[in-house]
Amino acid sequence: MTPEERQLVLSLGTVPGGGPEVGPEDVLHHFGATDDKALSLSLLCDAADRKDAADADVALVACYRFGFTANHLAPLIELATADWHHRHEDVVTALGELRSPAAVDALYHATQWVPEYLDYDENRGLATKAVRALAATPGAEAERALVRLTEADDETVREAAVKHLARRRSS
């Protein structure tokens, strides 16, 4: 993406005290697209293929604005374990929204791995978001992952797993 295209997509974000600076139709028109979810998927795949952190940031803004589909799953799983960007928490949250059993391994990985740029985070935000996403994911594999996490060495991860496993089982 060009810097101008990045700014256009970022303008989809809400401006304090007002609505979006530009409308989704403006972004679609600029990119010659008619399907907002397909555009966001295209931007995400392109950024992932090129390992471009700045474009991944912008693509995720588009994805959150336009919504995720099952087609977003593969690039999000790839991004969950990639070390070249800084949006892992957003990626894990998106995987949680998709609630796909195919994401269990990537989500479990996010409970075990602390990217260098998050090394300061004693609250383990990435891990706790991944535990929450696992709890929302249907299927026995997600439940097994949560059970394994109830025995994690990290207290924050262990407590989150115990809490979310209990919630999952009570609903």
C-alpha positions in Angstrom: 0.0 0.0 0.0 1.1 3.5 -0.6 1.2 5.9 2.4 -1.9 7.6 1.0 -3.8 4.3 0.8 -2.7 3.5 4.4 -4.1 6.8 5.5 -7.3 6.3 3.6 -7.9 3.0 5.3 -6.9 4.3 8.7 -9.4 7.1 8.2 -12.1 4.4 8.6 -11.4 4.6 12.3 -13.7 6.7 14.4 -12.6 10.3 15.0 -13.0 11.5 18.6 -16.2 13.4 18.9 -17.5 12.3 15.4 -18.0 9.6 12.9 -15.5 8.1 10.5 -13.5 10.6 8.4 -14.3 8.7 5.3 -16.9 6.1 4.6 -16.4 2.5 3.6 -17.7 3.3 0.1 -14.8 5.7 -0.3 -12.3 3.0 0.5 -14.0 0.5 -1.7 -14.1 3.0 -4.6 -10.4 3.8 -4.2 -9.4 0.2 -4.4 -11.8 -0.6 -7.2 -13.6 -3.1 -4.9 -17.3 -3.9 -4.4 -17.0 -6.3 -1.4 -15.6 -4.9 1.8 -14.8 -8.2 3.4 -13.0 -9.4 0.2 -11.0 -6.2 0.2 -9.9 -6.5 3.8 -9.0 -10.2 3.1 -6.9 -9.1 0.1 -5.1 -6.4 2.1 -4.4 -8.9 4.9 -3.1 -11.6 2.6 -1.0 -9.2 0.7 0.6 -7.8 3.9 1.2 -11.4 5.2 2.7 -12.5 2.0 5.1 -9.6 2.0 5.7 -9.7 5.7 4.9 -5.9 5.9 4.1 -4.9 9.5 2.8 -1.5 8.5 0.4 -2.9 6.0 -0.6 -5.7 8.4 -1.6 -3.0 10.9 -3.7 -1.2 8.3 -5.2 -4.4 6.9 -6.4 -5.4 10.4 -8.1 -2.0 10.8 -10.0 -2.7 7.6 -10.8 -6.2 8.8 -12.2 -5.0 12.1 -14.2 -2.3 10.3 -15.6 -4.5 7.6 -15.8 -7.8 9.5 -14.2 -11.2 9.4 -15.2 -14.3 7.4 -14.0 -17.9 7.5 -11.7 -16.9 4.6 -9.8 -14.7 7.0 -8.9 -17.7 9.1 -5.8 -18.9 7.3 -4.0 -15.6 7.2 -4.9 -14.8 10.8 -3.5 -18.2 11.9 -0.3 -17.4 10.0 -0.1 -14.0 11.7 -0.7 -15.4 15.1 2.7 -17.1 15.1 4.6 -14.6 12.9 7.3 -12.6 14.6 7.6 -9.7 12.1 4.5 -7.7 13.3 3.2 -6.2 16.5 -0.6 -6.9 16.3 -0.7 -10.3 17.9 -3.4 -9.3 20.4 -5.7 -8.1 17.7 -5.0 -11.3 15.7 -5.9 -13.5 18.7 -9.0 -11.5 19.3 -10.1 -11.9 15.7 -9.5 -15.7 15.9 -11.7 -15.7 19.0 -14.4 -14.0 17.1 -14.2 -16.6 14.3 -14.4 -19.5 16.9 -12.9 -22.0 14.6 -11.4 -25.3 15.9 -8.8 -24.8 13.2 -7.3 -22.0 15.2 -6.7 -24.0 18.4 -3.0 -24.7 17.9 -2.3 -21.0 17.0 -4.3 -19.9 20.1 -2.5 -22.3 22.3 0.8 -21.1 20.9 -0.2 -17.5 21.9 -0.5 -18.6 25.5 3.0 -20.0 25.6 4.9 -17.4 23.6 5.8 -13.8 24.6 6.8 -11.8 21.6 9.8 -9.6 22.4 7.8 -6.4 22.0 5.4 -7.6 24.7 8.1 -8.7 27.1 7.2 -5.9 29.5 3.6 -7.1 29.9 3.5 -8.8 33.3 -0.3 -9.2 32.9 0.2 -11.5 29.9 -2.5 -9.7 27.8 -1.8 -11.8 24.7 -2.0 -15.1 26.6 -5.2 -14.1 28.5 -6.8 -13.1 25.2 -5.8 -16.4 23.7 -7.3 -18.3 26.7 -10.5 -16.3 26.2 -10.5 -17.2 22.5 -10.0 -20.9 23.3 -12.9 -20.8 25.7 -15.1 -19.4 23.0 -14.0 -22.0 20.5 -16.2 -25.1 20.2 -15.0 -28.6 20.2 -13.0 -31.1 22.2 -9.6 -29.9 21.0 -10.2 -26.4 22.4 -11.4 -27.9 25.7 -8.3 -30.1 25.9 -6.1 -27.1 25.3 -7.8 -25.3 28.2 -7.4 -28.3 30.4 -3.6 -28.4 29.6 -3.4 -24.7 30.5 -4.9 -25.2 33.9 -1.5 -26.8 34.7 0.5 -24.0 33.2 3.6 -22.8 35.0 2.6 -19.2 34.5 0.1 -18.2 37.2 -1.7 -15.7 35.1 -2.3 -18.2 32.3 -3.3 -20.9 34.7 -5.8 -18.8 36.5 -7.3 -17.5 33.3 -7.6 -21.1 32.0 -9.3 -22.3 35.3 -11.8 -19.4 35.1 -12.7 -19.7 31.5 -12.9 -23.5 31.6 -15.3 -23.3 34.5 -17.4 -20.7 32.6 -17.3 -22.8 29.4 -18.5 -25.9 31.3 -21.3 -24.1 33.1 -22.9 -22.7 29.9 
